[in-house]
Amino acid sequence: MKYENIKEFIITTKCSKSKIYRFYKKNEDLFAEAKMKSGKRVFPTDHARYFDSEIMFDENKLLRQENQSMKNLIDCCLIDKDSLSLRLWRLEWSFFITVAYKLERDKKSCFRQMHGLYGIYNM
């Protein structure tokens, strides 16, 4: 990740120093991503998008489009009344998980581990 000092970050964001620090005071989780380097605070260049409404609008527009396509995919999968997808959709889930292993596992090993995880959850 690329970082800029406060002077460079002011030029990048086209905002005042006080506005930048007010923003970070409201968003402490983002402020935690800024680091101290040589006794001075440096800010991630990725954070510049939070100060530009056009960039944020474009990103939100993309997210809305992705959400709409996901909704369409779900609707298409649920059209068939006898499908497994629809049956699973209508079940009342207390939890639903997937597990991806780093190493290859056979079906029996996966079953034992998932069964053990279920047992821990129901204690």
N, C-alpha and C positions, 0 to 999 in steps of 0.2 A: 504494500500500500504506500502511496506517495504522500508525503507530508509537506506542509508549508508553514512558515512562521507567520505571525500575526500580520505583518506588513504585506506579505504576498497574498495572504488569505483575504485581506480587505480588498485588494485589487481584483482578485478572482471573483469574490461574491458581490462586489460593488456595494458593500454595506459598511457602516461605521463600526468602529471597534466596540462601542457600547452596545450596539444592536447585536453584534456577534456574541458578546458575553451575556447579554440578557437571554438570548436564545438558548445558550448552553446552561444557564441557570435554571431554565424551565425544563430542559431535557438532559438530566444528569447522566442518563445511560449513554447518550452520545458524547457528553463531555468526558466520560471515562475512556473513550476511544482516542481522545487527544492525549499526547504524551509530552513529557518533559525531555528536552534534548539540549544539552549544554546549558542547563539552568533556565531555558526558555521554553514556553509552551508552543508546540507545533500541532497543527490541525490537519486531519485527513482531507485530501482534495475532494474525495467522494462526498463530503458533507456540503460542498458548495451547492448541490442540488436543492438543499433545504432552504436556501436563500433566493432561489429563482423560481417564481411561480409558474413560468412557462415549462420548465423542465418537470416540475412536480405534476402539472396538468397532463403532460405527455405520458409520464409514467403511470398516472392513475387511469388514463384512457386505455393504455395497453393492458393494465390489470383488469379493467372492466370487460375488455374484449376477451381476455383469457377466461374470465369467470363465465361469460356468456357461452363460450364454446364448450366449457366443462358442463354447464347446465344442459346444453343441447345433447351432449354425449350421454349424460345420465338419463335424460328423457327418452332418447332413442333406445337405450338398453332396457328401459322399463316398459316399453310398448307391449312386448310379448308377455301375455298373462301367465304362461306356463314356464317362464324362464327361471333359472336359478337366481339370476340377478334380482328379479322382482321379489322372489321368496326371501332372499337375504335382506333386501331393502325393508321389507315389512316386519322382520323380526325385531323384538325389543332387545337391544344390545346393552349390556352393562359395561362392556369394554370390547374393543376390536383392535387387534394388533397384527403387525407383520414383523417377522424377524429375518434379518439378512445376516448370514454367517460369513466370516472372512474365509474360512476353510470349507471344503466340500464336506457335507454331512449326508448320511443315508437317511431314508425315511424313518427308520426305527429310532435313530438318535434324535432326529428333529421332534418326533412324537414325545419321547421321554422328556426332552428339555421344555417343550411347550406345556406338557402335563405338569411338570414341576413348577413352572411359572404360574400356571393356573392355581396350583395348590398354595403357593405363597400368597397369591392375591386373596384367596378365600379363607385365610387364617383368621 
